[in-house]
Amino acid sequence: MYNGLERIDLDKRLLYVRNIFIFSLSFLVMGLVYFQLVRADEYVELASGNRLRMIRLLPPRGNIYDASGVPLAVNVRTFDIKSYPMDLRSDESFGSVASLFARHGIPMTPDSLKESVEKQYVAPYRAVSVATNLTLAQVSDLVMDPGFSQALFPSPVWRRIYPVGSLMAHVIGYVGEITREDLETQRDPYYQAGDIVGKSGIEAMYEEQLRGAVGDQVVEVDSRGRRLRDVNYNDPLKGSDIRLTIDTATQREAARIMEGKRGALVAMDVSDGAVKAFFSSPAYDPNPLTWGISSKEWSALLGDKNLPMMNRVMSGSYPPGSPFKVVTAAAALMENTADTRTSFFCPGSFQLGNQTFRCWRRSGHGRESLIGALRDSCDVYFYQIGVKVGIDKLTKWARELGVGERTGIDLPGESRGTIAGREWKRSRRKEAWYQGDTVNYSIGQGFLLMTPLQLARMYAAFANDGSLVTPRLNAEKLPEMTPVKITKAHMDSIKTGLREVVRVGTGRVAGRYGVDVAGKTGTAQNPHGEDHAWFVGYAPANDPKYVAAVLVEGGGSGSSVAGPLVGQMLAYLVEHEK
């Protein structure tokens, strides 16, 4: 029996327990109301998210064709074998998968497979590739193998191939997987890790046009992330195709002409800038870069002493040598420093203070005027008018003819070259400009550097009577032309000299291929070895259609080495047009 005090204490305890029970029940009811009613939509969405997976579908890139419709960059369908990392957690799993692939001629070890999966790992339910670039036949054999695990599944992918290989490598470029640095710098929401992007050439220049639009597929998965059924599907949109101005047959002729040489050949239409040939030698095959090469192979390619990945046509800067003499001539005529009758005597050298500057012909040319000096490439004549014009006016007219600026060709990575001059030397070398520098400048030597493409563009301006054309590779790109402020009369005088170069002067060999050529030879000093050989010219001389420039690194004589190459290229283009 409880006494009065004990009874009161017991009632208080029961009341306390009852209050706790009522409070807990009320809290549970309120929580139920909150989660079932207030946040119902949100949790339904989360539940669906655990059940549904959205697969991003990358589109095939647009194709690239030459001027005749020959495919230069196309897509092929291959397959990757994928799996989820959570299904490959044990060494036994890696071993069985590696054994499966080995039975079907796909070399793989458990360690290499594990390393590959760890490299790709982002989340347990994000699929990774355990084998790539398989054909349909290989996939069929794998799937029919009794050892093909339910944890594996084939996934179709698009891969880029370049049917003409190295022939168009520096024009087309190649594609590769986007890097983490690219993702951070571009900040384009289109891209995600693992996407394929243009790395160089047309592939990089027209990336937005070629890439297409991403599609998506929504699938239902089980508790382990395995696909059960398709829920929704939106087709990816293929990228736009691009047609180039280059003809494969012409490019093949350029490659034949440059075979075994280290240098560049570029040819284009003088009226609209349409590029007809663009070959940097030696070249490289972009296909392995697209499909994946080892770090050792990549290092070997970059370390090749012949620099096959260097685009010598537009990224290589060289002393232009004698082809630059047309700038010195134009400056003298436009500044009224000289006319076509102004003459100087060439004894084989030119004395400036205590410095002696020699002509390439040690015995001298005798008395020369402008047209004869161009014809014979008389250095002494141009030394003297260069000093009279002065460096400021030389650089003024050099800039007018596109020296020191990019041509605007629709390819990434173009070099500006070096126009030099007083300010350039003061800022770069911390030195004053001397008249001896002007002497060298007047014949295209010294600090002056140009690309083969810049020289071709410059000579196109003489060929078309006064317009700098913008070189273009995309046939749909509209022509762009910038008039130069050189009178037609002075242009004609210089063109007469260029015709004489090939008719009876230093470039006679360039005219032996059945077409009338005008142009200029050049032998430029090379601080790293044998002189570079140049020739820049256009044809037909009386009604120019095409211009071509050739540089042979360490080639020596421009007249005997580079001249024939330009002659062959221009003859081919004129005949090909017929």
Residue pairs with C-beta under 8 A, 6 or more apart in sequence:
2 10
35 43
51 220
51 221
52 218
52 219
52 220
52 221
52 231
53 125
53 218
53 219
53 220
53 221
53 225
53 227
54 216
54 217
54 218
55 216
55 217
55 218
55 219
56 192
56 214
56 215
56 216
57 214
57 215
57 216
57 217
57 234
57 235
57 236
58 157
58 158
58 195
58 196
58 214
58 236
59 158
59 211
59 212
59 213
59 214
59 215
59 236
59 237
59 238
59 239
60 75
60 158
60 212
60 236
60 238
60 239
61 73
61 75
61 158
61 160
61 175
61 196
61 210
61 211
61 212
61 238
61 239
62 209
62 210
62 211
62 212
62 238
62 239
62 240
62 241
62 242
63 71
63 73
63 74
63 75
63 241
63 242
64 71
64 72
64 73
64 74
64 172
64 202
64 203
64 210
64 241
64 242
64 243
64 244
65 71
65 72
65 241
65 242
65 243
65 244
66 72
66 168
66 243
66 244
66 246
66 247
66 248
66 251
67 243
67 244
67 245
67 246
67 247
67 475
68 247
68 248
68 249
69 243
70 164
70 248
71 163
72 162
72 163
72 164
72 168
72 172
72 244
72 248
73 160
73 161
73 162
73 172
73 202
73 203
74 160
74 161
74 163
75 158
75 159
75 160
75 161
76 158
76 159
76 161
77 136
77 156
77 157
77 158
77 159
78 132
78 133
78 134
78 135
78 156
78 157
78 158
78 159
79 134
79 135
79 136
79 138
79 139
79 154
79 155
79 156
79 157
80 129
80 131
80 132
80 133
80 134
80 154
80 155
80 157
81 129
81 130
81 131
81 132
81 134
81 139
81 142
81 152
81 153
81 154
81 155
82 127
82 128
82 129
82 130
82 152
82 153
82 154
82 155
83 97
83 117
83 127
83 128
83 130
83 149
83 151
83 152
83 153
84 124
84 125
84 126
84 127
84 128
84 151
84 224
84 225
84 226
85 117
85 121
85 123
85 124
85 126
85 128
86 124
86 125
86 224
86 225
87 93
87 149
87 151
87 224
88 94
88 97
88 113
88 114
88 117
88 130
88 151
91 110
91 114
93 149
93 151
94 110
94 111
94 113
94 114
94 117
95 110
96 147
96 149
97 108
97 113
97 130
97 149
97 152
98 108
98 109
98 110
98 112
98 113
99 147
100 142
100 145
100 147
100 148
100 149
101 107
101 108
101 131
101 142
102 108
103 145
103 147
104 138
104 141
104 142
104 145
106 131
106 134
106 138
108 131
113 130
116 128
116 129
116 130
117 128
117 130
120 128
120 129
121 128
122 193
124 225
125 221
125 225
127 153
127 155
129 155
130 152
132 157
132 292
133 159
133 291
133 292
134 142
134 154
139 154
142 148
142 152
142 154
143 154
150 226
153 227
159 290
159 291
160 174
160 175
160 196
160 290
161 287
161 290
162 168
162 169
162 172
162 174
162 285
162 286
162 287
162 290
164 248
164 251
165 285
165 286
165 287
166 283
166 284
166 285
166 286
167 248
167 251
167 252
167 255
167 283
168 246
168 248
168 251
169 201
169 283
169 284
169 285
169 286
170 201
170 278
170 279
170 280
170 283
170 311
170 313
171 201
171 202
171 244
171 246
171 251
171 278
171 411
171 473
172 201
172 202
172 203
172 286
173 198
173 199
173 200
173 201
173 202
173 203
173 204
173 205
173 286
174 198
174 199
174 200
174 201
174 203
174 286
174 289
174 290
175 196
175 197
175 198
175 199
175 203
175 290
176 196
176 197
176 199
176 289
176 290
177 194
177 195
177 196
177 197
178 191
178 193
178 194
178 195
178 196
178 197
180 193
182 191
182 197
183 191
183 192
183 193
190 211
190 214
191 197
197 204
197 207
197 211
198 204
198 205
198 206
198 207
198 210
199 289
200 412
200 413
201 411
201 412
202 242
202 244
202 410
202 411
202 473
202 474
203 210
204 412
205 410
205 411
205 412
206 242
206 410
206 474
209 239
209 240
209 242
210 239
210 240
210 242
211 239
212 236
212 237
212 238
212 239
212 240
213 236
213 237
214 236
215 233
215 234
215 235
215 236
215 237
216 232
216 233
216 234
217 230
217 232
217 233
217 234
218 230
218 231
218 232
218 233
219 227
219 228
219 229
219 230
219 231
220 227
220 228
220 229
220 230
220 231
221 227
221 228
222 228
242 474
242 476
243 474
243 475
243 476
244 473
244 474
244 475
245 269
245 274
245 275
245 276
245 472
245 473
245 474
245 475
246 275
246 276
246 277
246 278
246 473
247 276
247 576
249 576
250 267
250 276
250 277
250 572
250 573
250 576
251 277
251 278
251 279
253 277
253 568
253 569
253 572
254 265
254 267
254 277
254 278
254 279
254 569
255 279
255 281
255 283
257 265
257 550
257 565
257 568
257 569
258 264
258 265
258 279
258 281
258 550
258 565
259 281
261 281
261 552
261 553
261 555
262 281
262 282
262 306
262 552
262 553
262 554
263 281
263 312
263 532
263 533
263 550
263 551
263 552
263 553
263 555
264 279
264 280
264 281
264 312
264 313
264 316
264 452
264 549
264 550
264 551
265 277
265 278
265 279
265 281
265 313
265 452
265 548
265 549
265 550
265 565
265 569
266 275
266 277
266 278
266 279
266 313
266 452
266 453
266 456
266 471
266 548
266 549
267 275
267 276
267 277
267 278
267 456
267 546
267 547
267 548
267 549
267 569
267 570
267 573
268 274
268 275
268 276
268 456
268 457
268 460
268 469
268 471
268 546
268 547
269 276
269 469
269 545
269 546
270 460
270 463
270 464
270 469
270 538
270 544
270 545
270 546
270 547
271 464
271 469
271 479
271 545
272 469
272 472
272 479
272 481
273 457
273 460
273 469
273 470
273 471
273 472
273 479
273 480
273 481
274 472
274 475
274 479
275 409
275 471
275 472
275 473
276 546
276 573
277 548
277 569
277 573
278 313
278 473
279 313
280 310
280 311
280 312
280 313
280 316
281 312
282 306
282 308
283 308
284 301
284 308
284 309
288 297
293 301
301 308
301 309
302 309
310 316
311 411
311 413
312 452
312 551
312 553
313 451
313 452
313 453
314 407
314 409
314 411
314 413
314 414
314 415
314 451
314 452
314 453
315 413
315 414
315 415
315 451
316 415
316 451
316 452
316 551
317 415
317 417
317 418
317 449
317 450
317 451
318 449
318 450
318 451
318 452
318 524
318 532
318 551
318 553
319 444
319 445
319 446
319 448
319 449
319 450
319 524
319 525
319 526
319 532
320 444
320 448
320 449
320 450
320 455
320 522
320 524
320 534
321 443
321 444
321 445
321 522
321 523
321 524
321 525
321 532
321 534
321 558
322 377
322 443
322 444
322 520
322 521
322 522
322 523
322 524
322 534
322 558
323 444
323 455
323 458
323 459
323 520
323 521
323 522
323 534
323 535
323 536
323 549
324 398
324 443
324 444
324 448
324 450
324 522
325 373
325 374
325 377
325 382
325 442
325 443
325 444
325 520
326 374
326 401
326 458
326 459
326 462
326 494
326 498
326 520
327 394
327 397
327 398
327 401
327 403
327 458
328 382
328 385
328 386
328 389
328 394
328 442
328 443
329 370
329 374
329 382
329 385
329 493
329 494
329 497
330 397
330 401
330 486
330 490
330 494
331 337
331 389
331 393
331 394
331 396
331 397
331 398
332 338
332 342
332 370
332 385
332 388
332 389
333 339
333 340
333 370
333 486
333 490
333 493
333 494
334 397
334 485
334 486
334 487
334 490
335 389
335 393
335 397
337 385
337 388
337 389
337 393
338 370
338 385
338 388
339 370
340 369
340 370
340 371
340 493
341 369
342 369
342 370
342 385
343 367
343 368
343 369
344 367
344 368
344 380
344 381
344 384
344 385
345 366
345 367
345 368
346 359
346 361
346 364
346 365
346 366
346 367
346 368
346 378
346 379
346 380
346 381
347 364
347 380
348 358
348 359
348 361
348 362
348 363
348 364
348 380
349 356
349 357
349 358
349 359
349 362
349 364
349 380
350 356
350 357
350 358
350 359
350 379
350 380
350 383
350 384
350 439
351 357
352 383
352 387
352 435
352 436
352 439
353 435
353 436
355 436
355 439
357 379
357 380
357 383
357 436
357 439
357 440
358 379
359 365
359 378
359 379
359 380
360 377
360 379
360 523
361 376
361 378
364 380
365 372
365 373
365 376
365 378
365 380
365 381
368 376
368 378
368 380
368 381
370 381
370 493
370 494
370 497
371 493
371 496
371 497
371 500
372 378
372 497
372 500
373 381
373 382
373 497
374 494
374 497
374 498
374 500
374 501
374 505
374 520
375 497
375 500
375 501
375 504
375 505
375 506
376 505
376 506
377 501
377 505
377 506
377 520
377 521
377 522
379 443
382 442
382 443
383 439
383 442
383 443
385 442
386 394
386 438
386 439
386 441
386 442
386 443
387 435
387 438
387 439
387 442
389 442
390 438
391 421
391 422
391 433
391 437
391 438
391 441
392 421
392 422
394 438
394 441
394 442
395 403
395 404
395 419
395 420
395 421
397 486
398 404
398 419
398 448
399 405
399 419
400 484
400 485
400 486
401 458
401 461
401 468
401 484
401 486
402 454
402 457
402 458
402 461
402 468
403 417
403 419
403 448
403 450
403 454
403 458
404 416
404 417
404 418
404 419
405 416
406 414
406 415
406 416
407 414
407 451
407 453
407 454
407 457
407 470
407 471
408 470
408 471
408 480
409 453
409 470
409 471
409 472
409 473
410 472
410 473
410 474
410 477
411 473
414 451
414 453
415 451
417 448
417 449
417 450
417 451
417 454
418 424
418 447
418 448
418 449
419 448
420 437
420 441
420 446
420 447
420 448
421 433
422 432
422 433
424 447
425 431
425 432
425 433
425 437
425 447
426 432
426 433
437 446
437 447
440 446
440 447
440 448
441 447
441 448
444 450
444 522
444 524
445 524
445 525
452 549
452 550
452 551
453 471
453 549
455 534
455 536
455 549
456 471
456 536
456 547
456 548
456 549
457 468
457 469
457 471
458 468
458 536
459 519
459 520
459 536
459 537
459 538
459 547
459 549
460 468
460 469
460 538
460 547
461 467
461 468
461 469
461 484
462 491
462 494
462 495
462 498
462 538
463 495
463 518
463 538
463 544
463 547
464 544
465 488
465 491
466 483
466 484
466 486
466 488
466 491
467 481
467 482
467 483
467 484
468 481
468 482
468 483
468 484
469 479
469 480
469 481
470 479
470 480
470 481
470 482
472 479
472 480
495 518
498 518
498 519
498 520
498 537
498 541
499 518
499 541
501 507
501 518
501 519
501 520
501 521
502 508
502 510
502 511
502 516
502 517
502 518
502 519
502 537
502 541
503 511
506 521
506 558
506 559
507 517
507 519
507 520
507 521
507 535
507 537
507 559
507 563
508 559
509 559
509 560
509 563
509 564
509 567
510 517
510 519
510 535
510 537
510 563
510 564
510 566
510 567
510 570
511 517
511 567
512 564
512 567
513 564
513 567
513 568
513 570
513 571
514 571
514 575
515 539
515 540
515 567
515 570
515 571
515 574
515 575
516 539
516 540
516 541
516 542
517 537
517 538
517 539
517 540
517 541
517 566
517 567
517 570
518 537
518 538
518 539
518 541
518 544
519 535
519 536
519 537
519 538
519 563
519 566
520 534
520 535
520 536
520 537
521 534
521 535
521 557
521 558
521 559
521 562
521 563
522 532
522 533
522 534
522 535
522 536
522 558
522 562
523 531
523 532
523 533
523 534
523 556
523 557
523 558
523 559
524 531
524 532
524 534
524 558
525 531
525 532
526 532
526 553
526 554
529 554
530 554
530 555
530 556
531 554
531 555
531 556
531 557
532 551
532 552
532 553
532 554
532 555
533 550
533 551
533 552
533 555
533 556
533 557
533 558
533 561
533 562
534 549
534 550
534 551
534 558
534 562
535 549
535 550
535 558
535 559
535 562
535 563
535 565
535 566
536 547
536 548
536 549
536 550
536 566
537 547
537 548
537 566
537 567
537 570
538 544
538 545
538 546
538 547
538 548
538 570
539 545
539 546
539 570
539 571
539 573
539 574
540 574
545 573
545 574
545 577
546 570
546 573
546 574
548 566
548 569
548 570
548 573
549 566
550 562
550 565
550 566
550 569
551 562
552 561
552 562
552 565
555 561
555 562
